[in-house]
Amino acid sequence: MSSQHNEVGEAVSACGEIIGEGRAWQQITRQIEIVAPTDAIVLVLGETGTGKELIARELHRHSLRKGKPLVKVNCASIPQQLYESEFFGHVKGAFTGAVRDRIGRFEAADGGTLFLDEVGEIPLDLQGKLLRVLQEKTYERVGETKSRRADVRIVAATNRNLRQEVAAGRFREDLFYRLNVFPIKVAPLRDRKEDIPQLASHFIQIAVKELGCPRPRLTRAGIETLLNYDWPGNIRELCNVIQRAAILAQGGALHFDLPMGNPPATVAPTFQKQTIGDDSNAGYLTEAEVRRRERENLSIVLRKTGWRIKGVAGAAELLGMRPTTLASRIKKLGLKRPSPAAI
């Protein structure tokens, strides 16, 4: 399943099509295929940056309403006093500043799909008005008594746990059950890391096309760095990291400076369990042992590459570090290139 729309919303223009072949994404794809042709309300649940808006777009694209509008409402960005006007519209003179008639999002989405993003942010005292239109499928513009029919399909999304919000008295239980007809839970990126290499390759293509940077190389070391990071910002964060690295690479290998990644690639210790008295069997290495193993690892890679530091399959690329960093490390550890006769 693919789409020409942004994966993580309009704010990230370079984060292209739906990507993923892992089990978690296959399950979501199957759910979309089943529910999209119906008019059932869908509640998309997931952390920020997981691609909830993309799910809404795919549901609309595979629905019988695909020829009609898909209208998004970011419920977190609406001032409280304007919720009714935003949802249902208003007539001229309905309140101060209402200088002309204005249609609301329900009317704008007539015949199509209305995507209520961050639905958990709707103030409690206004949730009843949304519940009414979902139940009765009618509404009135602010300042008007004429009832209008709401011929829309609702897709809602939230990063909140609405059951907990109900228990805390911040979300109406009846509205929750009205929205929770067909829930789709989007797994965070840390739980579907098998999709990361494909996502990274796709975002590289998008970066080259939309940012105009030379095509960089995604190395094995680079992929390992991406796989060993937990991605608290999910797909949106991965997209941003790829874009930044692609710009800095200038057509060379991609390097990722991630705050919670693996230890440096030049240190690959196998910790030995040691028991001292009643202490636990936690393994550790002394500073001298770390340095010795780092020297050994560097020596192996340098011999393997014939002491070629830069370029494709050079030592820096294999180790997943910048050539300047590797050169500095070699100097610090006192490694010397052997004479040609000794190689």
Residue frames as qw, qx, qy, qz and C-alpha x, y, z in Angstrom:
[[0.000, 0.891, 0.454, 0.000, 0.00, 0.00, 0.00],
 [0.449, -0.048, 0.026, 0.892, 1.44, 3.37, -0.91],
 [0.051, 0.897, 0.417, -0.137, 0.37, 6.96, -0.90],
 [0.457, 0.538, 0.061, 0.705, 1.50, 10.21, -2.41],
 [0.327, -0.871, -0.058, -0.361, 0.82, 11.99, 0.87],
 [0.102, 0.629, -0.612, 0.469, 3.21, 12.76, 3.69],
 [0.622, -0.126, -0.761, 0.137, 3.84, 10.02, 6.21],
 [0.407, -0.374, -0.580, 0.599, 4.04, 12.17, 9.32],
 [0.008, 0.833, 0.429, -0.350, 1.97, 15.19, 8.38],
 [0.425, 0.854, 0.170, 0.248, 2.14, 18.37, 6.41],
 [0.280, -0.927, 0.231, 0.090, 4.87, 19.88, 8.61],
 [0.509, -0.444, 0.655, 0.338, 7.46, 17.41, 7.32],
 [0.636, 0.619, -0.085, -0.454, 7.33, 17.84, 3.56],
 [0.340, 0.577, -0.726, -0.160, 10.23, 15.51, 2.82],
 [0.332, -0.230, 0.869, -0.286, 8.89, 12.45, 4.59],
 [0.373, 0.198, -0.639, -0.643, 7.13, 10.76, 1.68],
 [0.711, -0.081, -0.478, -0.509, 5.21, 7.55, 1.25],
 [0.817, -0.393, 0.281, -0.313, 4.05, 4.84, 3.57],
 [0.499, 0.499, -0.706, 0.063, 6.90, 2.39, 4.03],
 [0.412, -0.389, 0.720, -0.401, 7.19, -0.85, 5.99],
 [0.708, 0.121, -0.610, -0.334, 7.03, -4.57, 5.47],
 [0.044, 0.206, -0.863, 0.459, 7.40, -5.81, 9.05],
 [0.203, -0.373, -0.906, 0.009, 4.74, -7.81, 10.83],
 [0.027, -0.522, -0.485, 0.701, 3.39, -4.80, 12.77],
 [0.212, 0.392, -0.214, -0.869, 2.88, -2.76, 9.61],
 [0.224, -0.062, -0.864, -0.448, 1.40, -5.69, 7.70],
 [0.097, -0.467, -0.828, 0.294, -1.22, -6.01, 10.44],
 [0.102, 0.555, 0.198, -0.801, -2.11, -2.33, 10.14],
 [0.190, 0.232, -0.588, -0.751, -2.30, -2.61, 6.36],
 [0.176, -0.261, -0.934, -0.170, -4.71, -5.50, 6.72],
 [0.026, -0.562, -0.628, 0.538, -6.88, -3.53, 9.15],
 [0.145, 0.457, -0.139, -0.867, -6.99, -0.58, 6.73],
 [0.204, 0.050, -0.789, -0.577, -8.05, -2.85, 3.88],
 [0.141, -0.395, -0.904, 0.087, -10.87, -4.32, 5.99],
 [0.059, -0.661, -0.538, 0.521, -12.34, -1.14, 7.47],
 [0.095, -0.265, 0.248, 0.927, -11.64, 1.47, 4.77],
 [0.138, -0.244, -0.691, -0.666, -14.62, 0.54, 2.51],
 [0.283, -0.635, -0.713, 0.093, -17.04, 0.92, 5.44],
 [0.061, -0.762, -0.051, -0.643, -18.29, 4.08, 7.11],
 [0.736, -0.530, -0.362, 0.215, -17.21, 2.90, 10.57],
 [0.147, -0.945, 0.242, -0.166, -15.52, 5.42, 12.85],
 [0.853, 0.140, -0.310, 0.395, -11.82, 4.61, 13.21],
 [0.402, -0.900, 0.168, -0.028, -9.70, 5.62, 16.21],
 [0.752, 0.440, -0.326, 0.367, -5.97, 5.66, 15.44],
 [0.629, -0.772, 0.091, 0.021, -3.80, 5.30, 18.54],
 [0.842, 0.189, -0.081, 0.499, -0.08, 5.88, 18.71],
 [0.477, -0.568, -0.055, 0.669, 2.78, 8.02, 19.91],
 [0.224, 0.895, -0.065, -0.381, 3.65, 11.32, 18.31],
 [0.099, 0.686, -0.619, -0.371, 5.47, 10.87, 15.00],
 [0.513, -0.061, 0.856, 0.034, 4.31, 7.31, 14.26],
 [0.052, 0.022, -0.698, -0.714, 2.33, 8.26, 11.16],
 [0.250, 0.436, 0.766, -0.401, -1.25, 8.50, 12.42],
 [0.374, 0.618, -0.004, -0.692, -2.17, 11.07, 9.78],
 [0.197, 0.333, -0.793, -0.469, -0.91, 8.75, 7.09],
 [0.120, 0.218, 0.961, -0.118, -3.30, 6.06, 8.37],
 [0.325, 0.609, 0.424, -0.586, -6.16, 8.53, 8.02],
 [0.305, 0.577, -0.404, -0.641, -5.10, 9.36, 4.47],
 [0.092, 0.150, -0.950, -0.258, -4.90, 5.68, 3.55],
 [0.230, 0.390, 0.824, -0.341, -8.32, 5.01, 5.06],
 [0.378, 0.666, 0.131, -0.630, -9.78, 7.81, 2.95],
 [0.212, 0.513, -0.636, -0.535, -7.90, 6.77, -0.19],
 [0.111, 0.014, -0.980, -0.162, -9.27, 3.23, 0.03],
 [0.276, 0.377, 0.682, -0.562, -12.81, 4.26, 0.99],
 [0.300, 0.597, 0.687, 0.287, -15.91, 4.78, -1.13],
 [0.039, -0.952, -0.216, 0.212, -15.56, 8.49, -0.29],
 [0.638, -0.245, 0.252, 0.685, -12.15, 8.90, -1.93],
 [0.313, 0.506, 0.419, 0.686, -13.55, 11.27, -4.57],
 [0.264, -0.896, -0.253, -0.253, -14.69, 13.67, -1.85],
 [0.090, 0.791, -0.398, 0.456, -12.63, 15.87, 0.51],
 [0.742, -0.280, -0.471, 0.387, -10.39, 14.66, 3.32],
 [0.085, -0.825, 0.073, -0.554, -10.45, 17.48, 5.89],
 [0.626, -0.079, -0.576, 0.520, -8.14, 17.62, 8.90],
 [0.341, -0.849, -0.020, -0.403, -8.86, 19.33, 12.21],
 [0.500, 0.186, -0.617, 0.578, -5.97, 19.65, 14.68],
 [0.502, -0.723, -0.435, -0.188, -7.99, 19.67, 17.88],
 [0.648, -0.422, -0.238, 0.587, -4.97, 20.75, 19.93],
 [0.344, 0.034, 0.134, 0.929, -4.53, 24.03, 18.05],
 [0.147, -0.636, -0.498, -0.571, -8.07, 25.44, 18.28],
 [0.075, -0.223, 0.427, -0.873, -8.75, 28.18, 20.88],
 [0.061, 0.282, 0.903, -0.320, -11.45, 26.97, 23.25],
 [0.309, 0.528, 0.329, -0.719, -13.89, 29.75, 22.36],
 [0.408, 0.484, -0.422, -0.649, -13.69, 28.86, 18.65],
 [0.270, -0.073, 0.959, 0.054, -14.31, 25.10, 18.78],
 [0.489, 0.529, 0.632, -0.287, -17.96, 25.31, 17.77],
 [0.391, 0.802, -0.119, -0.435, -17.24, 27.72, 14.93],
 [0.006, -0.530, 0.792, 0.302, -14.32, 25.59, 13.73],
 [0.298, 0.079, 0.951, -0.001, -16.36, 22.40, 13.72],
 [0.288, 0.585, 0.753, -0.092, -19.78, 23.68, 12.66],
 [0.232, 0.421, 0.341, 0.808, -19.26, 27.15, 11.16],
 [0.055, -0.543, -0.480, 0.687, -21.05, 30.39, 12.07],
 [0.268, 0.768, 0.476, 0.334, -23.27, 33.04, 10.56],
 [0.256, 0.455, -0.060, 0.851, -22.45, 36.72, 10.27],
 [0.329, -0.568, 0.115, -0.746, -22.91, 38.53, 13.57],
 [0.816, -0.311, -0.485, -0.046, -22.98, 35.36, 15.67],
 [0.664, -0.600, -0.131, 0.426, -20.19, 36.76, 17.88],
 [0.042, -0.924, 0.204, 0.321, -17.69, 39.59, 17.90],
 [0.198, -0.518, 0.711, 0.433, -15.47, 39.24, 14.86],
 [0.474, 0.294, 0.817, 0.148, -17.96, 37.15, 12.85],
 [0.156, 0.520, -0.127, -0.830, -18.09, 39.59, 9.93],
 [0.560, 0.276, -0.511, -0.591, -19.29, 37.02, 7.41],
 [0.952, -0.079, 0.105, -0.275, -20.80, 33.55, 7.20],
 [0.102, 0.590, -0.800, -0.027, -18.24, 30.77, 7.54],
 [0.910, -0.036, -0.335, -0.240, -18.60, 27.05, 6.98],
 [0.576, -0.610, 0.528, -0.132, -17.14, 24.63, 9.50],
 [0.036, -0.434, 0.877, 0.201, -15.00, 21.56, 9.03],
 [0.498, 0.226, 0.816, -0.185, -17.99, 19.19, 9.06],
 [0.560, 0.724, 0.223, -0.334, -19.52, 21.07, 6.16],
 [0.188, 0.747, -0.551, -0.320, -16.19, 21.32, 4.32],
 [0.152, -0.269, 0.948, 0.079, -15.84, 17.52, 4.56],
 [0.714, 0.246, 0.294, -0.586, -19.38, 16.85, 3.32],
 [0.892, 0.380, -0.126, -0.209, -19.49, 13.48, 1.59],
 [0.572, 0.537, -0.564, 0.259, -15.87, 12.78, 2.53],
 [0.764, -0.270, -0.475, 0.343, -13.75, 12.09, 5.58],
 [0.196, -0.886, 0.158, -0.389, -13.16, 14.30, 8.61],
 [0.743, 0.069, -0.498, 0.443, -9.88, 13.59, 10.42],
 [0.440, -0.860, 0.017, -0.259, -9.96, 14.71, 14.06],
 [0.663, 0.302, -0.483, 0.485, -6.28, 14.77, 14.99],
 [0.191, 0.121, -0.601, 0.766, -5.37, 14.91, 18.70],
 [0.461, -0.518, -0.492, -0.527, -9.02, 14.32, 19.61],
 [0.622, -0.426, -0.555, 0.352, -8.02, 13.82, 23.26],
 [0.288, -0.038, -0.169, 0.942, -7.26, 17.55, 23.48],
 [0.242, -0.550, -0.432, -0.672, -10.89, 18.65, 23.07],
 [0.161, -0.260, 0.521, -0.797, -12.01, 20.39, 26.29],
 [0.028, 0.221, 0.949, -0.223, -14.37, 18.31, 28.39],
 [0.287, 0.515, 0.456, -0.667, -17.19, 20.87, 28.28],
 [0.433, 0.516, -0.321, -0.666, -17.18, 20.78, 24.47],
 [0.052, -0.161, 0.968, 0.185, -17.01, 17.03, 24.02],
 [0.394, 0.407, 0.734, -0.373, -20.78, 16.74, 24.39],
 [0.449, 0.679, -0.045, -0.580, -21.32, 18.86, 21.27],
 [0.221, 0.444, -0.796, -0.347, -19.10, 16.54, 19.26],
 [0.213, 0.074, 0.961, -0.161, -20.90, 13.51, 20.69],
 [0.485, 0.519, 0.430, -0.558, -24.25, 14.94, 19.61],
 [0.487, 0.620, -0.338, -0.514, -23.25, 15.37, 15.99],
 [0.093, 0.305, -0.938, -0.134, -21.73, 11.87, 15.93],
 [0.267, 0.225, 0.886, -0.306, -24.94, 10.38, 17.31],
 [0.425, 0.648, 0.459, -0.434, -27.56, 12.45, 15.50],
 [0.522, 0.172, 0.528, 0.647, -25.49, 13.32, 12.39],
 [0.111, 0.848, 0.344, 0.387, -26.87, 16.86, 12.47],
 [0.451, -0.318, -0.225, 0.803, -25.50, 20.20, 13.63],
 [0.139, 0.940, 0.308, 0.054, -26.22, 23.93, 13.50],
 [0.461, 0.461, -0.128, 0.747, -23.88, 26.76, 12.65],
 [0.299, -0.382, -0.466, 0.740, -23.18, 29.09, 15.55],
 [0.145, 0.331, 0.073, -0.929, -25.90, 31.76, 15.56],
 [0.475, 0.088, -0.542, -0.688, -28.26, 29.73, 13.33],
 [0.649, -0.072, 0.563, -0.506, -31.22, 27.49, 14.16],
 [0.811, 0.388, -0.257, -0.354, -31.29, 25.59, 10.86],
 [0.754, -0.333, 0.564, 0.059, -30.08, 21.99, 11.25],
 [0.498, 0.633, -0.521, -0.283, -27.66, 20.63, 8.68],
 [0.996, -0.066, 0.051, -0.044, -26.80, 17.00, 8.00],
 [0.217, -0.735, 0.628, 0.134, -23.26, 15.81, 8.71],
 [0.957, 0.283, 0.021, -0.060, -22.55, 13.34, 5.90],
 [0.189, 0.762, -0.606, 0.126, -18.98, 12.60, 6.91],
 [0.918, -0.098, -0.355, 0.146, -16.88, 9.60, 7.85],
 [0.343, -0.878, 0.282, -0.179, -14.93, 10.20, 11.08],
 [0.829, 0.110, -0.370, 0.405, -11.33, 9.17, 11.63],
 [0.365, -0.901, 0.140, -0.189, -9.91, 10.29, 14.98],
 [0.758, 0.250, -0.419, 0.433, -6.37, 10.05, 16.32],
 [0.422, -0.858, 0.157, -0.246, -4.66, 10.59, 19.64],
 [0.510, 0.398, -0.667, 0.370, -1.39, 9.96, 21.42],
 [0.373, -0.382, 0.517, -0.669, -3.20, 9.83, 24.74],
 [0.155, -0.140, -0.975, 0.071, -4.54, 6.76, 26.54],
 [0.384, -0.347, -0.221, -0.827, -8.23, 7.63, 26.36],
 [0.694, -0.406, -0.593, -0.042, -9.22, 4.92, 28.84],
 [0.499, -0.236, -0.420, 0.720, -7.00, 6.59, 31.41],
 [0.037, -0.165, -0.063, -0.983, -8.38, 9.99, 30.42],
 [0.559, -0.440, -0.482, -0.512, -11.91, 8.66, 31.02],
 [0.686, -0.381, -0.549, 0.288, -10.90, 7.26, 34.42],
 [0.370, -0.146, -0.246, 0.884, -9.37, 10.64, 35.32],
 [0.118, 0.762, 0.528, -0.355, -12.55, 12.46, 34.32],
 [0.078, -0.549, 0.281, 0.783, -10.92, 14.34, 31.45],
 [0.243, 0.127, -0.694, -0.666, -12.71, 12.55, 28.61],
 [0.714, 0.003, 0.184, -0.675, -16.35, 11.55, 28.32],
 [0.450, -0.115, 0.886, 0.000, -16.88, 7.83, 28.51],
 [0.639, 0.550, 0.497, -0.208, -19.79, 7.91, 26.04],
 [0.396, 0.841, -0.261, -0.259, -17.68, 9.84, 23.51],
 [0.199, -0.526, 0.817, 0.131, -14.83, 7.38, 23.94],
 [0.549, 0.145, 0.822, -0.040, -17.07, 4.43, 23.12],
 [0.565, 0.747, 0.219, -0.275, -18.54, 6.35, 20.19],
 [0.259, 0.818, -0.468, -0.210, -15.06, 6.88, 18.74],
 [0.275, -0.456, 0.846, 0.006, -13.65, 3.48, 19.65],
 [0.872, 0.275, 0.100, -0.392, -15.64, 1.50, 17.05],
 [0.928, 0.292, -0.033, 0.229, -12.58, 0.29, 15.16],
 [0.335, -0.870, 0.306, 0.190, -9.29, 1.09, 16.91],
 [0.831, 0.440, -0.160, 0.301, -6.00, 0.85, 15.01],
 [0.555, -0.779, 0.181, 0.228, -2.88, 0.95, 17.17],
 [0.612, 0.718, -0.262, 0.206, 0.30, 2.15, 15.46],
 [0.856, -0.347, -0.097, 0.370, 3.41, 0.63, 17.00],
 [0.137, -0.923, 0.258, 0.251, 6.30, 2.97, 17.84],
 [0.600, 0.669, -0.438, -0.035, 9.36, 2.70, 15.63],
 [0.152, -0.553, 0.784, -0.238, 11.38, 1.04, 18.41],
 [0.675, 0.003, 0.679, -0.289, 8.97, -1.91, 18.20],
 [0.813, 0.503, 0.294, -0.005, 9.26, -2.32, 14.43],
 [0.231, -0.747, 0.440, 0.442, 12.94, -1.76, 13.77],
 [0.611, 0.107, 0.700, 0.355, 12.86, -4.21, 10.89],
 [0.396, 0.823, 0.393, 0.111, 11.33, -1.34, 8.87],
 [0.258, -0.846, 0.117, 0.452, 14.20, 1.08, 9.58],
 [0.435, -0.225, 0.577, 0.654, 16.54, 0.15, 6.67],
 [0.268, 0.527, 0.681, 0.432, 13.71, 0.50, 4.14],
 [0.085, -0.936, -0.319, 0.122, 12.49, 3.74, 5.73],
 [0.388, -0.671, 0.248, 0.581, 16.02, 5.14, 5.75],
 [0.405, 0.054, 0.645, 0.646, 16.57, 4.33, 2.08],
 [0.143, 0.741, 0.603, 0.259, 13.26, 5.94, 1.19],
 [0.204, -0.930, -0.147, 0.266, 14.00, 9.11, 3.16],
 [0.453, -0.391, 0.421, 0.682, 17.39, 9.33, 1.45],
 [0.311, 0.386, 0.663, 0.560, 15.65, 9.32, -1.94],
 [0.050, -0.893, -0.443, -0.067, 13.26, 12.02, -0.76],
 [0.389, -0.771, 0.064, 0.501, 16.11, 14.12, 0.64],
 [0.440, -0.104, 0.532, 0.716, 18.01, 13.93, -2.63],
 [0.172, 0.568, 0.647, 0.480, 14.93, 14.94, -4.59],
 [0.174, -0.891, -0.395, -0.140, 13.48, 17.63, -2.34],
 [0.453, -0.817, 0.060, 0.352, 16.58, 19.05, -0.64],
 [0.554, 0.813, -0.174, 0.047, 18.81, 18.93, -3.72],
 [0.391, -0.710, 0.584, 0.050, 21.75, 17.30, -1.94],
 [0.422, 0.428, -0.769, -0.218, 24.07, 14.74, -3.61],
 [0.905, -0.195, -0.275, -0.260, 23.07, 11.12, -3.08],
 [0.245, -0.650, 0.668, -0.266, 24.84, 9.84, 0.05],
 [0.580, 0.121, -0.804, -0.052, 25.77, 6.24, 0.93],
 [0.729, -0.478, 0.196, -0.448, 23.99, 4.33, 3.68],
 [0.339, 0.444, -0.820, 0.123, 26.63, 1.96, 5.03],
 [0.695, -0.261, -0.670, 0.009, 26.29, -1.17, 7.12],
 [0.359, -0.124, -0.527, 0.761, 27.74, 0.70, 10.09],
 [0.223, -0.120, -0.006, -0.967, 25.20, 3.46, 9.53],
 [0.658, -0.272, -0.517, -0.475, 22.32, 0.99, 9.50],
 [0.615, -0.221, -0.670, 0.353, 23.59, -0.58, 12.73],
 [0.113, -0.006, -0.336, 0.935, 23.68, 2.86, 14.35],
 [0.460, -0.178, -0.212, -0.844, 20.06, 3.48, 13.32],
 [0.716, -0.224, -0.627, -0.208, 18.97, 0.05, 14.55],
 [0.569, -0.203, -0.609, 0.514, 20.55, 0.57, 17.96],
 [0.054, -0.084, 0.203, -0.974, 18.69, 3.79, 18.74],
 [0.107, 0.385, 0.859, -0.319, 15.25, 3.81, 20.39],
 [0.001, -0.320, -0.494, -0.808, 13.72, 6.66, 18.31],
 [0.006, 0.451, 0.651, -0.611, 11.60, 8.49, 20.90],
 [0.290, 0.480, -0.033, -0.828, 10.43, 10.80, 18.09],
 [0.723, 0.317, 0.606, -0.098, 9.54, 7.81, 15.91],
 [0.649, 0.447, 0.447, 0.423, 9.34, 8.14, 12.10],
 [0.122, 0.981, 0.079, 0.127, 9.36, 11.93, 12.21],
 [0.436, -0.790, 0.386, 0.192, 12.68, 11.87, 14.08],
 [0.734, -0.025, 0.560, 0.384, 14.17, 9.29, 11.71],
 [0.489, 0.748, 0.338, 0.295, 13.21, 11.44, 8.74],
 [0.071, -0.990, 0.112, -0.041, 14.83, 14.51, 10.29],
 [0.619, -0.559, 0.483, 0.264, 18.01, 12.61, 11.18],
 [0.714, 0.260, 0.518, 0.393, 18.31, 11.25, 7.63],
 [0.322, 0.900, 0.191, 0.223, 17.81, 14.71, 6.12],
 [0.274, -0.921, 0.269, 0.067, 20.43, 16.32, 8.35],
 [0.686, -0.341, 0.562, 0.313, 22.96, 13.51, 7.71],
 [0.666, 0.506, 0.448, 0.315, 22.31, 13.64, 3.95],
 [0.165, 0.979, -0.004, 0.121, 23.08, 17.36, 3.85],
 [0.399, -0.800, 0.438, 0.095, 26.29, 16.94, 5.87],
 [0.836, -0.049, 0.494, 0.234, 27.46, 13.87, 3.90],
 [0.213, 0.756, -0.322, -0.528, 27.88, 15.88, 0.68],
 [0.767, 0.432, -0.383, -0.280, 27.60, 12.69, -1.35],
 [0.224, 0.414, -0.852, 0.230, 29.76, 10.59, 0.98],
 [0.427, -0.243, -0.864, 0.113, 28.86, 8.08, 3.67],
 [0.444, -0.694, -0.190, -0.534, 26.08, 8.97, 6.09],
 [0.364, 0.055, -0.700, 0.611, 27.11, 9.50, 9.71],
 [0.468, -0.664, -0.413, -0.410, 24.55, 9.69, 12.49],
 [0.151, 0.258, -0.582, 0.757, 25.20, 11.51, 15.76],
 [0.612, -0.493, -0.462, -0.411, 22.54, 9.95, 17.95],
 [0.235, -0.645, 0.451, -0.570, 22.52, 10.65, 21.70],
 [0.735, -0.289, 0.501, -0.355, 21.47, 7.17, 22.79],
 [0.802, 0.417, -0.384, -0.192, 23.14, 4.94, 20.22],
 [0.951, -0.075, -0.206, 0.219, 25.73, 2.21, 20.61],
 [0.523, -0.692, 0.250, 0.431, 29.14, 2.66, 22.22],
 [0.227, 0.746, -0.452, -0.433, 31.80, 3.76, 19.69],
 [0.932, 0.299, -0.113, -0.172, 32.21, 1.19, 16.94],
 [0.447, 0.595, -0.622, 0.243, 35.94, 0.90, 17.66],
 [0.227, -0.323, 0.779, -0.486, 35.22, -0.57, 21.07],
 [0.778, -0.045, -0.428, -0.458, 33.70, -4.01, 20.83],
 [0.119, -0.407, 0.814, -0.396, 34.28, -5.57, 24.25],
 [0.722, -0.235, -0.609, -0.228, 33.06, -8.96, 25.28],
 [0.356, -0.658, 0.384, -0.541, 32.56, -8.42, 28.97],
 [0.537, 0.081, -0.817, 0.193, 34.00, -11.06, 31.25],
 [0.655, -0.656, -0.200, -0.316, 32.08, -11.96, 34.37],
 [0.395, 0.326, -0.632, 0.581, 34.18, -11.51, 37.50],
 [0.643, -0.649, -0.375, -0.156, 33.23, -12.25, 41.08],
 [0.276, 0.398, -0.501, 0.717, 34.78, -10.31, 43.93],
 [0.121, 0.004, 0.704, -0.700, 33.54, -11.36, 47.34],
 [0.280, 0.485, 0.772, -0.300, 29.80, -10.91, 47.54],
 [0.213, 0.465, -0.190, -0.838, 29.63, -8.50, 44.58],
 [0.790, 0.450, 0.282, -0.307, 27.38, -9.33, 41.64],
 [0.708, 0.007, 0.544, 0.450, 28.77, -10.91, 38.49],
 [0.375, 0.905, 0.109, -0.170, 28.64, -7.67, 36.55],
 [0.791, 0.151, 0.176, 0.566, 31.43, -7.57, 33.97],
 [0.003, 0.977, -0.038, -0.209, 33.69, -4.59, 33.49],
 [0.776, 0.365, -0.013, 0.514, 36.87, -3.53, 31.73],
 [0.435, -0.627, -0.036, 0.645, 39.65, -1.36, 33.04],
 [0.276, 0.883, -0.087, -0.368, 40.64, 1.74, 31.06],
 [0.149, -0.559, 0.736, 0.351, 43.83, 0.00, 29.96],
 [0.444, 0.155, 0.876, 0.102, 41.84, -3.01, 28.70],
 [0.443, 0.776, 0.370, -0.254, 39.44, -0.77, 26.81],
 [0.135, 0.834, -0.374, -0.382, 42.36, 0.99, 25.12],
 [0.300, -0.319, 0.860, 0.261, 44.03, -2.33, 24.28],
 [0.481, 0.401, 0.779, 0.009, 40.88, -3.72, 22.68],
 [0.347, 0.867, 0.125, -0.334, 40.28, -0.48, 20.82],
 [0.033, -0.686, 0.613, 0.391, 43.81, -0.69, 19.39],
 [0.390, -0.031, 0.905, 0.166, 43.25, -4.32, 18.38],
 [0.472, 0.635, 0.592, -0.153, 39.95, -3.51, 16.69],
 [0.242, 0.884, -0.137, -0.375, 41.40, -0.55, 14.84],
 [0.191, -0.520, 0.758, 0.345, 44.41, -2.58, 13.74],
 [0.489, 0.231, 0.838, 0.072, 42.17, -5.31, 12.31],
 [0.435, 0.800, 0.372, -0.182, 40.10, -2.83, 10.29],
 [0.073, 0.859, -0.348, -0.369, 43.15, -0.90, 9.07],
 [0.315, -0.294, 0.847, 0.312, 44.84, -4.10, 7.88],
 [0.500, 0.448, 0.740, -0.033, 41.62, -5.19, 6.20],
 [0.372, 0.891, 0.233, -0.118, 41.40, -1.93, 4.26],
 [0.721, 0.289, 0.051, 0.628, 45.12, -1.59, 3.56],
 [0.323, -0.427, -0.235, 0.811, 45.17, 1.50, 5.78],
 [0.003, 0.376, 0.430, 0.821, 42.72, 3.28, 3.48],
 [0.003, -0.281, -0.602, 0.747, 40.82, 5.59, 5.78],
 [0.384, 0.405, 0.087, -0.825, 38.49, 7.46, 3.42],
 [0.391, 0.245, -0.633, -0.622, 36.16, 6.41, 0.62],
 [0.867, -0.061, -0.174, -0.463, 33.84, 3.51, -0.07],
 [0.958, -0.139, -0.239, 0.081, 34.66, 0.51, 2.14],
 [0.310, 0.575, -0.477, 0.588, 37.44, 2.52, 3.79],
 [0.384, -0.113, -0.768, 0.501, 38.20, 2.05, 7.48],
 [0.169, 0.045, 0.311, -0.934, 36.13, 5.06, 8.57],
 [0.618, -0.026, -0.332, -0.712, 33.10, 3.83, 6.67],
 [0.639, -0.081, -0.765, -0.005, 33.41, 0.30, 8.05],
 [0.312, -0.153, -0.669, 0.657, 33.68, 1.65, 11.59],
 [0.128, -0.786, -0.577, -0.183, 30.83, 4.13, 11.13],
 [0.351, -0.746, -0.131, 0.551, 32.85, 7.24, 11.98],
 [0.360, 0.928, -0.053, -0.084, 34.11, 10.31, 10.20],
 [0.811, 0.363, -0.183, 0.422, 37.56, 10.05, 8.57],
 [0.089, 0.708, -0.332, 0.616, 38.82, 12.97, 10.63],
 [0.711, -0.541, 0.247, -0.375, 37.66, 11.27, 13.83],
 [0.992, 0.006, 0.006, 0.125, 39.38, 8.03, 12.84],
 [0.580, 0.564, -0.262, 0.526, 42.63, 9.83, 11.96],
 [0.238, -0.702, 0.347, -0.574, 42.58, 11.52, 15.36],
 [0.893, -0.350, 0.177, -0.223, 41.93, 8.19, 17.09],
 [0.910, 0.263, -0.139, 0.289, 44.82, 6.53, 15.24],
 [0.299, 0.650, -0.340, 0.611, 47.15, 9.30, 16.30],
 [0.519, -0.623, 0.282, -0.514, 45.94, 9.20, 19.92],
 [0.956, -0.217, 0.172, -0.091, 46.50, 5.44, 20.15],
 [0.245, -0.704, 0.607, 0.276, 49.93, 5.70, 18.55],
 [0.839, 0.243, 0.482, 0.072, 49.19, 3.37, 15.65],
 [0.029, -0.649, 0.494, 0.578, 51.73, 3.50, 12.85],
 [0.838, 0.469, -0.046, -0.274, 51.25, 2.36, 9.29],
 [0.782, -0.283, 0.465, 0.305, 53.67, -0.52, 8.59],
 [0.018, 0.556, -0.558, -0.616, 56.17, -0.27, 5.77],
 [0.741, 0.347, -0.285, -0.500, 55.11, -1.81, 2.41],
 [0.437, 0.327, -0.838, 0.027, 57.42, -4.75, 3.01],
 [0.109, -0.068, 0.833, -0.538, 55.77, -5.50, 6.29],
 [0.633, 0.169, 0.161, -0.738, 52.20, -5.44, 4.95]]
